[in-house]
Amino acid sequence: MHDVAIIGAGPGGSATAHYLAQRGVDVLLVDKADFPRDKTCGDGLTPRAVSVLQDMGLVEDLRRAGYIIRRFEVFAPNGHATGDDVVLHNGMPDYALVVPRLILDNRIRQRAVQSGARFEPRVHVDAVRVEGLDSAAYVEIAGERDGRRVSFRSRLAVIATGANTGLLVRAGILRAQPKVIVAARAYFEHIRGLTDAWTLRFDGAPLPGYGWVFPIASDAANIGVGYFKHDRRASALGFFELFRRSPAMQRLLAGAKQAGPVRGYPLREDFLTSPTFGERILLVGEAAGLVNPLTGEGIDYALESGRIAADHTYLMLERGDFTLQRHTAYDRALRERFQALFEFCIWVRAWCARPVALNMLVAMANRRDDLRRRLTSVVLGGTPVRRKPTIGRVIRALVRQG
Ligand SMILES: Cc1cc2nc3c(=O)[nH]c(=O)nc-3n(C[C@H](O)[C@H](O)[C@H](O)COP(=O)(O)OP(=O)(O)OC[C@H]3O[C@@H](n4cnc5c(N)ncnc54)[C@H](O)[C@@H]3O)c2cc1C
């Protein structure tokens, strides 16, 4: 019987495991994959994500393994650009990082193991249920490993299985498959004229959505595109090809070599309506719909929610209190931290679906330092959001600034 079993060793699951094991909790971490394993992603770590990785003692190593980003550029649908330096904001580091997930996820998992968590690879979990009654209750986790049935027991469980919702539906925590957005990426090498900025492009990309160029070396990058509308027919690979063929990308990639295939994957960003717990189970990261609806960034929220889940799980174990109240306290903590930001991002996303609005925003950002700084902060997920802006308030601000 373990204290906590964590299903999924992505950033969310491994961060939860680290923060619990560090406090002496007996943690079992399982994943269907063997590590190191890749995960389709843009590999971008915002300053907010870097700050959690710093807290985990991983940053020096990741700075060596990845690429440090100090500048950020946005291209409007009409091709005009604005940009800014990544600045220190709310105590966050003044840089972002790009670290291929093949490296990043393995380092975070290794950190959890160093802290004392036990890791079991190649365990595909297909059932999680509570057995026993009252003080004798426990969570039974069952699955398959190398063609054989295996099972584990724990007092509490954390599900951190990312956008893969099968287990959550089977466990009755999700009633239906949530709507998803889609994205695809590929690596390119020998790129001439690559800047060392994080580049977001609205020219050649589907709206609402954007294309990105995230350098992983001075001449290599993770290049991709995301389409942020709930549309079951949307093809991430189709949008990637359109983006690749846009004039700006044709220029950038002339002479470059694609390294590996184009890969697409869905993203869940339904945190506002998603459950965050089941009986004796907490959901972490994308399993709770925690992906920024404006940028598609989810690593930071996986790490942050992992740390919050560890705090709550620790309290439940320490007090022997597994009541509904303790589960809802976790839900409240997540909503206090992320709800306003998610509402704000969904609102901005609707606004950014209009090319005219984006062209205007970029032109204005070039004239006003404060707007440019705010734009940088929104994209990097660091905005202190107090009130959701209304259309009227934005129009008034635009008129004043114009
Ligand atoms: C194309 C694309 C680009 C993106 N770009 C960025 C970016 O630049 N920056 C950013 O911050 N975010 C980005 N994201 C989002 C980010 O990849 C995810 O939000 C993030 O990985 C979520 O972390 P997680 O720990 O919640 O889940 P995951 O990283 O998905 O990890 C889940 C783990 O659970 C395991 N698992 C799943 N089901 C089971 C099961 N039944 N049994 C056992 N194990 C299981 C998986 O093997 C996996 O290891 C991007 C996503 C996509 C698709």
The ligand as a Gaussian input file, in Angstrom:
#p B3LYP/6-31G(d) Opt

LIG

0 1
 C        1.944000      20.606000     -30.704000
 C        1.906000      21.080000     -29.253000
 C        2.728000      22.132000     -28.872000
 C        2.745000      22.550000     -27.517000
 N        3.638000      23.535000     -27.174000
 C        3.780000      23.865000     -25.879000
 C        4.803000      24.777000     -25.471000
 O        5.619000      25.265000     -26.274000
 N        4.889000      25.106000     -24.149000
 C        4.048000      24.555000     -23.237000
 O        4.148000      24.915000     -22.052000
 N        3.083000      23.667000     -23.584000
 C        2.933000      23.294000     -24.876000
 N        1.997000      22.348000     -25.219000
 C        1.153000      21.750000     -24.173000
 C        1.956000      20.748000     -23.321000
 O        2.596000      19.823000     -24.173000
 C        1.032000      19.989000     -22.350000
 O        0.066000      20.852000     -21.836000
 C        1.839000      19.378000     -21.195000
 O        2.669000      18.358000     -21.668000
 C        0.908000      18.839000     -20.105000
 O        1.689000      18.193000     -19.112000
 P        1.035000      16.997000     -18.258000
 O        2.097000      16.559000     -17.310000
 O       -0.278000      17.421000     -17.748000
 O        0.741000      15.839000     -19.337000
 P        1.699000      15.116000     -20.392000
 O        2.950000      15.868000     -20.580000
 O        0.867000      14.852000     -21.596000
 O        2.084000      13.744000     -19.695000
 C        1.112000      12.739000     -19.510000
 C        1.835000      11.414000     -19.246000
 O        0.845000      10.448000     -18.900000
 C        1.159000       9.219000     -19.536000
 N       -0.105000       8.479000     -19.675000
 C       -1.204000       8.848000     -20.376000
 N       -2.198000       7.950000     -20.227000
 C       -1.703000       6.990000     -19.404000
 C       -2.245000       5.776000     -18.883000
 N       -3.508000       5.405000     -19.149000
 N       -1.461000       5.004000     -18.078000
 C       -0.187000       5.394000     -17.792000
 N        0.371000       6.531000     -18.264000
 C       -0.375000       7.313000     -19.051000
 C        1.792000       9.624000     -20.847000
 O        2.629000       8.598000     -21.371000
 C        2.569000      10.872000     -20.457000
 O        3.905000      10.574000     -20.101000
 C        1.919000      21.916000     -26.557000
 C        1.087000      20.863000     -26.947000
 C        1.067000      20.445000     -28.280000
 C        0.175000      19.299000     -28.680000

